[in-house]
């Protein structure tokens, strides 16, 4: 409208040419000609009707854009959005409702593929596809002081670990002031996981928040006393007594009273596992989660203009001093059976074979179990949450194998170690005692599986059919042979040794 008025004024009042007007306004002469022609046509039609002419001059320009196609929303982008929406439907069918991608996640995925498109365009297209009208909920902004309050909550996730879909739990902490987040993965929402998550969080922050906020979770609330009061569990009392913080519970079915953490559980779960939910190991999933949370903490927030990590640096000064980590574990005494295993929660864990019939003390953590005999650590295993599983370490049976070498080939201990089973089948199928001697050597000198595999590969590279225990132990005994690049003299010596081994192998063959 303003450009239209300028064109008419410069032409009819100032007497300027169309070329001059186009140059001054930096527009096309065709546009100038169009507006002047349109004005003169209306001027002839509104003779004596000044009000109608005034209305025309003050009316914005109307563009005929109804028949235009969408410039940014191409067919390729529509196909990419449709694919992500279909993946959301598949997650819903598999019960992964809380890991469904939101519109902002779909936009980020499109940008990651190199597509240039705006958030509004994506939202409008998805709304058209889903046929839904968005009704947004209003939230009340709260103000907090640094270091005063931190919120905790659980969240459920479903991940594919080593090809198997498992249900896991996400422990999430969020600072009310800085919005700084911390998360960890546990198998269950039990007391051990509750305790260990707090110990891990306070060790991470290096200080203690003045108040911790919880909802009515079973690991925190022992029972309800009256209509509003809740009695804390022994685990929560143990945490409070050690770290000296206050606690507060939300009202029943009012998780929004925590404010931050409800959003944080959904936000972390979606940002981390809405994009990737398939991992080889649980440790890999944990490492991936840590990277995502670190990235979120270093992302600039809209309401403050600062990152959560920057605000936490200032908040950390207000935290109370930590008394050190709380020792949290479940202690139980178990007896080793005739298979040199102890039974815990429907699973069997191996201990050294000399402890058959003896009692061992077990310290149970959420991720591992330690076994002690006469106050000495004798075995450590990763905790298994399945049923009727055998968690076996072959080094626990070396004394028995020395007496019964024939039991080695079909043993569960050998089958559970893929590389040792392969090494045995390839080179030691008819020499069990030599293989047992090799295991004794590795156990005595703390040789890892990677070091053993490296030594065998060096020997097979020189003499494929000459793998023997003496050669392996000789290579393992020479520590420099397993560490990076060798000096020039050592390389020459090894070259001569290889030639001699090849000549000896030819003679033997």
Secondary structure, 3 states (H helix, E strand, C coil): CHHHHHHHHHHHCCCCCHHHHHHHHCCCHHHHHHHHHHHHHHHHHCCCCHHHHHHHHHCCCCCCCCCCCCCCCCHHHHHHHHHHHHHHHHHHHCCCHHHCCCHHHHHHHHHHCCCCCCHHHHHHHHHHHHCCCCCCCCCCCCCCCCCCEEEEEEEEEEEEECCEEEEEEEEEEEECCCCCEEEEEECCCCHHHHHHHHHHHHHHHCCECCEEEECCCCCCEEEEECCCEEEECHHHHHHHHHHCCEEEECCCCCHHHCCHHHHHHHHHHHHHHCCCCEECCHHHHHHHHHHHHHHHHCCECCCCCCEHHHHHHHHHHHCECCCCCCCCCEEEEEECCCCCEEEECCEEEECCHHHCCCEEEEEECCCEEEEEECCEEEEEEECCCCCCCEECCHHHHHHHHHHCHHHCCCCHHHHCCHHHHHHHHHHCCCCHHHHHHHHHHHHHCCCCHHHHHHHHHHHHHHCCCCCCHHHHHHHHHCHHHHCCCCCHHHHHHHHHHHHHHHHHHHHHC
